[in-house]
Amino acid sequence: MSASSIGQIFSSYVRPALDILLLAYLMYKAYEVMVKTQAIQLVKGALILAVFYVTAFFLQLTTVIWILNILAPGLVIALAIVFQPELRKIFMRLGQGSIFRGADRPRITQIEAVINAAERLSSSRRGALIVFSRNVGLKNIIDTGTRLDSLLSSSLIVTIFGHDTPLHDGAIVVQEGRVAAAGCLLPLSEQQDIRKSFGTRHRAALGLSEEADAVVLVVSEETGALSLAYESKLYYGLVPEQVRRRLGELLEFPEGSVDTAEETGDAE
């Protein structure tokens, strides 16, 4: 095969394929960053305006097009100001190169730290709420508490919930393997068929699972029972091995790295 034939194949097939693959990868990584912040709302708003503009263009709605053309520059500036924290985070991650790396998987030791702390709190009848962020960002929840950005450890969890500190009456949010904030307020579930014996912690855990894809570990103050809330359901009365296994699956540990205990527990 001649050099000209190879060059023609590269120009006709390889280069367009690389072009599409690179563009798709960049779009995916950008979406992956934005979905964890409020910047995704910026994209949704821009798409809605684009739909209005395209509709007005095809229907020849000259007045609407004229108004949108006038407002467009101001809207771009306004959106940049409103979403400045989210845009700053995206550009920081781009500069650090983290946008091109795979998402960090939670470590086994972090789950073990949470399980150990939950067992200690359960034995002493101290309630706890531990939120694990997944794909959907929890900035609005984190902003209701006190930001910590500290390493995740069983000692820290026990210190927060094991004593009547100002941060114990709320939830801690674990994000990217760190304790992002403590004393956070969670939305209460509006489901009517929840057990009457469930208190505010369980209702709050279920409420967050209805609004986001987060996983919430609950330690009951009354009974010491361990529960997990995710996908709008509450699994009550789990043993530590079951909590370890489900957290491993839900937080995407590599296969075989977590306990494979049989699942039980009541779903609400």
C-alpha positions as CSV (number, residue, x, y, z in Angstrom):
1,M,0.0,0.0,0.0
2,S,1.4,3.3,-1.1
3,A,2.0,6.3,1.2
4,S,-0.7,8.3,-0.7
5,S,-3.2,5.5,-0.1
6,I,-2.4,5.5,3.6
7,G,-2.7,9.2,3.7
8,Q,-6.1,9.1,2.0
9,I,-7.4,6.5,4.4
10,F,-6.2,8.6,7.3
11,S,-7.9,11.7,5.9
12,S,-11.1,10.0,5.0
13,Y,-11.7,7.7,8.0
14,V,-9.2,8.0,10.9
15,R,-9.2,11.8,11.2
16,P,-13.0,12.2,11.2
17,A,-13.3,9.3,13.7
18,L,-10.7,10.9,16.0
19,D,-12.4,14.3,15.6
20,I,-15.8,12.8,16.7
21,L,-14.3,10.7,19.5
22,L,-12.4,13.7,21.0
23,L,-15.4,16.0,20.8
24,A,-17.6,13.4,22.4
25,Y,-15.1,12.8,25.2
26,L,-14.8,16.6,25.9
27,M,-18.5,17.0,25.9
28,Y,-18.9,14.0,28.3
29,K,-16.3,15.3,30.7
30,A,-17.8,18.8,30.7
31,Y,-21.2,17.4,31.4
32,E,-19.7,15.2,34.2
33,V,-18.3,18.3,35.9
34,M,-21.4,20.5,35.4
35,V,-23.9,17.9,36.7
36,K,-22.1,18.1,40.1
37,T,-22.7,21.8,40.3
38,Q,-25.5,24.2,39.7
39,A,-23.9,25.0,36.3
40,I,-26.2,22.4,34.8
41,Q,-29.0,24.9,35.3
42,L,-27.0,27.3,33.1
43,V,-27.0,24.7,30.3
44,K,-30.8,24.0,30.7
45,G,-31.6,27.7,30.5
46,A,-29.4,28.2,27.4
47,L,-31.1,25.2,25.7
48,I,-34.6,26.7,26.5
49,L,-33.6,30.0,25.0
50,A,-32.2,28.2,21.9
51,V,-35.5,26.4,21.4
52,F,-37.4,29.7,21.6
53,Y,-35.0,31.3,19.1
54,V,-35.2,28.4,16.6
55,T,-39.0,28.3,16.9
56,A,-39.2,32.1,16.3
57,F,-36.8,31.8,13.4
58,F,-38.8,29.1,11.6
59,L,-42.1,30.8,12.3
60,Q,-40.7,34.2,11.2
61,L,-41.7,35.9,14.5
62,T,-39.7,39.0,13.8
63,T,-40.7,40.8,17.1
64,V,-39.6,37.8,19.2
65,I,-36.3,37.5,17.3
66,W,-35.7,41.2,17.7
67,I,-36.2,41.1,21.4
68,L,-34.0,38.0,21.8
69,N,-31.2,39.6,19.8
70,I,-31.3,42.6,22.1
71,L,-31.4,40.6,25.3
72,A,-28.9,38.0,24.3
73,P,-25.7,39.9,25.3
74,G,-27.1,41.0,28.6
75,L,-28.3,37.5,29.4
76,V,-24.9,36.0,28.8
77,I,-23.3,38.5,31.2
78,A,-26.0,38.0,33.8
79,L,-25.6,34.2,33.7
80,A,-21.9,34.5,33.9
81,I,-22.3,36.6,37.1
82,V,-24.9,34.4,38.7
83,F,-23.1,31.2,38.0
84,Q,-19.6,32.6,38.7
85,P,-18.8,30.1,41.5
86,E,-19.7,27.1,39.3
87,L,-17.8,28.4,36.3
88,R,-14.8,29.1,38.5
89,K,-14.9,25.5,39.7
90,I,-15.0,24.1,36.2
91,F,-12.0,26.2,35.0
92,M,-10.1,25.3,38.2
93,R,-10.6,21.6,37.5
94,L,-9.6,22.2,33.9
95,G,-6.4,23.9,34.9
96,Q,-5.6,21.2,37.4
97,G,-6.2,18.5,34.8
98,S,-8.7,16.7,36.9
99,I,-11.4,17.0,34.3
100,F,-9.4,14.6,32.1
101,R,-9.0,12.0,34.9
102,G,-11.5,9.4,35.8
103,A,-13.8,10.0,38.7
104,D,-12.2,9.1,42.0
105,R,-13.7,5.9,43.4
106,P,-14.3,5.9,47.2
107,R,-11.8,3.8,49.1
108,I,-12.6,0.7,51.1
109,T,-11.0,2.3,54.1
110,Q,-13.4,5.2,53.9
111,I,-16.4,2.8,54.0
112,E,-14.8,0.9,56.9
113,A,-14.4,4.2,58.8
114,V,-18.1,5.0,58.4
115,I,-19.1,1.5,59.4
116,N,-16.9,1.5,62.5
117,A,-18.3,4.9,63.5
118,A,-21.9,3.8,62.9
119,E,-21.4,0.7,65.1
120,R,-19.9,2.8,67.9
121,L,-22.8,5.3,67.7
122,S,-25.4,2.5,67.5
123,S,-24.1,0.8,70.6
124,S,-24.2,4.1,72.6
125,R,-27.7,5.1,71.1
126,R,-26.4,8.2,69.4
127,G,-28.3,9.2,66.2
128,A,-26.4,10.0,63.0
129,L,-27.1,11.1,59.4
130,I,-24.3,10.5,56.9
131,V,-24.9,11.5,53.2
132,F,-22.8,10.2,50.4
133,S,-22.9,12.3,47.3
134,R,-22.9,10.5,43.9
135,N,-23.5,12.0,40.5
136,V,-25.9,14.9,41.4
137,G,-24.2,17.7,43.3
138,L,-25.4,18.6,46.8
139,K,-24.2,22.2,46.9
140,N,-27.6,23.4,48.1
141,I,-27.5,20.9,51.0
142,I,-23.8,21.7,51.9
143,D,-24.6,25.4,52.0
144,T,-27.1,24.8,54.9
145,G,-24.3,23.4,57.1
146,T,-20.8,24.3,58.2
147,R,-18.1,23.6,55.6
148,L,-15.3,21.4,56.9
149,D,-13.5,19.9,53.8
150,S,-11.7,17.4,56.1
151,L,-10.5,13.9,55.8
152,L,-13.1,11.2,56.5
153,S,-12.4,9.2,59.6
154,S,-14.4,7.3,62.2
155,S,-13.0,9.6,65.0
156,L,-14.4,12.7,63.2
157,I,-17.8,11.1,62.7
158,V,-18.0,9.9,66.4
159,T,-16.8,13.4,67.6
160,I,-19.6,15.1,65.6
161,F,-22.4,12.8,66.5
162,G,-21.2,11.2,69.7
163,H,-21.4,14.4,71.7
164,D,-23.8,17.3,71.9
165,T,-21.8,19.6,69.7
166,P,-23.3,22.3,67.6
167,L,-22.9,20.1,64.5
168,H,-24.5,16.9,65.8
169,D,-28.1,17.9,65.0
170,G,-27.9,17.6,61.3
171,A,-26.2,15.5,58.6
172,I,-22.6,15.3,57.4
173,V,-22.1,15.2,53.6
174,V,-19.3,13.0,52.2
175,Q,-18.2,14.2,48.8
176,E,-15.2,13.0,46.8
177,G,-13.9,11.0,49.8
178,R,-13.9,14.0,52.2
179,V,-16.4,15.4,54.7
180,A,-17.6,18.5,52.8
181,A,-19.8,19.8,55.6
182,A,-21.6,19.0,58.8
183,G,-24.8,20.2,60.5
184,C,-26.5,20.1,57.1
185,L,-30.3,20.3,56.8
186,L,-32.1,17.7,54.7
187,P,-35.6,18.0,53.1
188,L,-38.3,15.9,54.9
189,S,-40.1,13.2,52.9
190,E,-43.7,13.9,52.1
191,Q,-44.6,10.2,51.7
192,Q,-47.7,9.4,53.7
193,D,-47.1,5.7,54.3
194,I,-43.9,6.0,56.4
195,R,-43.9,4.1,59.6
196,K,-45.2,6.2,62.5
197,S,-42.2,5.1,64.6
198,F,-39.7,6.8,62.2
199,G,-38.4,10.1,63.4
200,T,-37.1,13.2,61.7
201,R,-33.8,11.5,60.8
202,H,-35.4,8.8,58.8
203,R,-37.8,11.2,57.1
204,A,-35.0,13.5,56.2
205,A,-32.9,10.7,54.8
206,L,-35.8,9.5,52.7
207,G,-36.6,13.1,51.6
208,L,-33.1,13.6,50.2
209,S,-33.2,10.3,48.4
210,E,-36.4,11.5,46.7
211,E,-34.7,14.6,45.4
212,A,-31.2,13.4,44.5
213,D,-29.2,10.2,43.8
214,A,-27.4,10.4,47.2
215,V,-27.1,7.5,49.6
216,V,-27.9,8.3,53.2
217,L,-26.9,6.2,56.2
218,V,-29.0,6.6,59.3
219,V,-28.3,5.5,62.8
220,S,-31.4,5.5,65.0
221,E,-31.1,7.2,68.3
222,E,-34.0,5.3,69.8
223,T,-33.1,1.7,68.7
224,G,-29.6,2.0,67.4
225,A,-30.7,0.4,64.1
226,L,-28.8,1.1,60.9
227,S,-30.7,2.1,57.8
228,L,-29.9,3.2,54.2
229,A,-32.0,5.5,52.1
230,Y,-31.6,5.7,48.4
231,E,-33.7,5.8,45.2
232,S,-36.7,7.0,47.3
233,K,-36.7,4.0,49.5
234,L,-35.6,3.4,53.1
235,Y,-34.0,0.1,54.1
236,Y,-34.4,-0.3,57.8
237,G,-32.7,-2.7,60.3
238,L,-29.6,-3.6,58.3
239,V,-26.6,-5.3,59.9
240,P,-23.1,-3.7,59.3
241,E,-22.2,-6.3,56.7
242,Q,-25.2,-5.5,54.7
243,V,-24.5,-1.7,54.9
244,R,-20.9,-2.3,53.8
245,R,-22.1,-4.4,50.8
246,R,-24.7,-1.9,49.7
247,L,-22.5,1.1,50.1
248,G,-19.9,-0.7,48.1
249,E,-22.3,-1.4,45.3
250,L,-23.9,2.0,45.3
251,L,-20.7,4.0,45.4
252,E,-19.2,1.8,42.6
253,F,-16.4,-0.1,44.2
254,P,-14.6,-2.6,42.0
255,E,-16.4,-5.9,41.8
256,G,-15.3,-8.3,44.6
257,S,-13.9,-5.7,46.9
258,V,-16.9,-5.6,49.2
259,D,-18.6,-8.1,51.4
260,T,-21.3,-10.2,49.6
261,A,-23.6,-10.8,52.6
262,E,-27.2,-11.6,51.7
263,E,-29.4,-8.6,51.6
264,T,-32.3,-8.2,54.0
265,G,-34.0,-5.3,55.7
266,D,-37.4,-3.8,55.3
267,A,-37.9,-1.3,52.5
268,E,-40.2,1.6,53.1
